[in-house]
Amino acid sequence: MFHIIGLVYDHCQHYATASRIVVLLQEICNLVMKQASEHLDPMELFKGEVDEALMKIDETFETLDEFNNEYQEIRNRMGDKWDFAPELVFAKWNEFMNRMQKIKELFSTANTFLKLEKVEIGGVKG
């Protein structure tokens, strides 16, 4: 997808400006964030097992990281042609990723506490 956006930026007169490509990338980021939010429905996450929810969060997190890595790769390939700051595109994205990280930490902590619940210390044999 980013390869196609790079080609559009190179060859299309209408999208050959930084402001238009930034808006396009922002909209794509918004769509990806919306899909991730729908995939991680809060009602489903808190109803199920913590392990399953954590796996679902990890899968989503990996997908979002891969999306960002693909952007970085095409940005490196484009070189000086993409002269806009990534913060213009990823301002909301970074906030979303911070929230995702907090959710991941919450479920990791819950998982750790559930493991502690299963440990028995002491007993008749010591």
C-alpha positions as CSV (number, residue, x, y, z in Angstrom):
1,M,0.0,0.0,0.0
2,F,2.8,2.4,0.9
3,H,4.5,1.5,-2.3
4,I,1.4,2.6,-4.3
5,I,1.2,5.8,-2.3
6,G,4.9,6.5,-3.1
7,L,4.1,6.0,-6.8
8,V,1.1,8.3,-6.6
9,Y,3.3,10.9,-5.0
10,D,5.9,10.5,-7.7
11,H,3.6,10.4,-10.7
12,C,0.4,12.2,-9.9
13,Q,0.4,16.0,-10.3
14,H,-2.6,16.4,-7.9
15,Y,-1.0,14.4,-5.0
16,A,2.6,15.7,-5.6
17,T,2.4,18.1,-2.7
18,A,3.3,17.2,0.9
19,S,0.0,18.6,2.3
20,R,-2.2,16.3,0.2
21,I,-0.1,13.2,0.8
22,V,-0.1,13.9,4.5
23,V,-3.9,14.1,4.6
24,L,-4.1,10.8,2.6
25,L,-1.7,9.1,5.1
26,Q,-3.6,10.5,8.1
27,E,-6.9,9.1,6.7
28,I,-5.2,5.7,6.2
29,C,-3.9,5.8,9.7
30,N,-7.4,6.6,11.0
31,L,-8.9,3.7,9.1
32,V,-6.2,1.3,10.5
33,M,-6.8,2.6,14.1
34,K,-10.6,2.2,13.6
35,Q,-10.1,-1.4,12.5
36,A,-7.8,-2.2,15.4
37,S,-10.4,-0.7,17.8
38,E,-13.1,-2.8,16.4
39,H,-10.9,-5.9,16.5
40,L,-10.2,-5.2,20.2
41,D,-13.8,-4.8,21.3
42,P,-13.6,-3.9,25.0
43,M,-16.7,-5.9,25.9
44,E,-15.2,-9.0,24.4
45,L,-11.8,-8.5,25.9
46,F,-13.0,-8.2,29.5
47,K,-15.5,-11.1,29.1
48,G,-13.0,-13.7,28.0
49,E,-9.9,-15.2,29.5
50,V,-7.0,-12.9,30.2
51,D,-4.6,-15.1,28.2
52,E,-6.8,-15.0,25.1
53,A,-7.3,-11.3,25.4
54,L,-3.5,-10.8,25.8
55,M,-2.9,-12.9,22.7
56,K,-5.4,-10.8,20.7
57,I,-3.8,-7.6,21.9
58,D,-0.3,-8.9,21.0
59,E,-1.5,-9.8,17.5
60,T,-3.0,-6.4,17.0
61,F,0.1,-4.7,18.4
62,E,2.3,-6.6,16.0
63,T,0.1,-5.6,13.0
64,L,0.2,-1.9,14.0
65,D,4.0,-2.1,14.4
66,E,4.3,-3.7,11.0
67,F,2.2,-0.9,9.5
68,N,4.5,1.7,11.0
69,N,7.6,-0.3,9.8
70,E,6.3,-0.3,6.3
71,Y,5.8,3.4,6.4
72,Q,9.4,3.9,7.6
73,E,10.7,1.6,4.8
74,I,8.9,3.5,2.1
75,R,10.0,6.8,3.6
76,N,13.6,5.7,3.5
77,R,13.2,4.6,-0.1
78,M,11.6,7.9,-1.1
79,G,14.6,9.8,0.4
80,D,14.3,13.6,0.3
81,K,11.1,13.5,-1.8
82,W,9.0,13.1,1.3
83,D,10.2,16.3,3.0
84,F,7.3,16.4,5.6
85,A,7.7,15.5,9.2
86,P,6.3,12.1,10.3
87,E,4.7,13.9,13.3
88,L,2.2,15.4,10.9
89,V,1.0,12.0,9.8
90,F,1.4,10.1,13.1
91,A,0.3,12.5,15.8
92,K,-2.9,10.6,16.5
93,W,-1.2,7.3,15.7
94,N,1.3,7.8,18.5
95,E,-1.4,8.6,21.0
96,F,-3.3,5.5,19.9
97,M,-0.1,3.4,20.3
98,N,0.5,4.8,23.8
99,R,-3.1,3.7,24.8
100,M,-2.5,0.3,23.2
101,Q,0.7,-0.1,25.2
102,K,-1.2,0.8,28.4
103,I,-3.9,-1.8,27.6
104,K,-1.2,-4.4,26.9
105,E,0.5,-3.6,30.3
106,L,-2.9,-3.8,32.1
107,F,-3.6,-7.3,30.7
108,S,0.0,-8.4,31.3
109,T,-0.3,-7.4,34.9
110,A,-3.6,-9.1,35.3
111,N,-2.1,-12.3,33.8
112,T,0.8,-12.1,36.2
113,F,-1.6,-11.8,39.2
114,L,-3.7,-14.7,37.9
115,K,-0.5,-16.8,37.8
116,L,0.3,-15.8,41.4
117,E,-3.2,-17.0,42.4
118,K,-2.3,-20.5,41.4
119,V,0.9,-20.7,43.4
120,E,0.7,-22.3,46.9
121,I,3.3,-21.5,49.5
122,G,3.8,-23.7,52.5
123,G,1.5,-26.6,53.3
124,V,2.0,-29.7,55.5
125,K,5.3,-30.7,53.9
126,G,6.8,-27.2,53.9
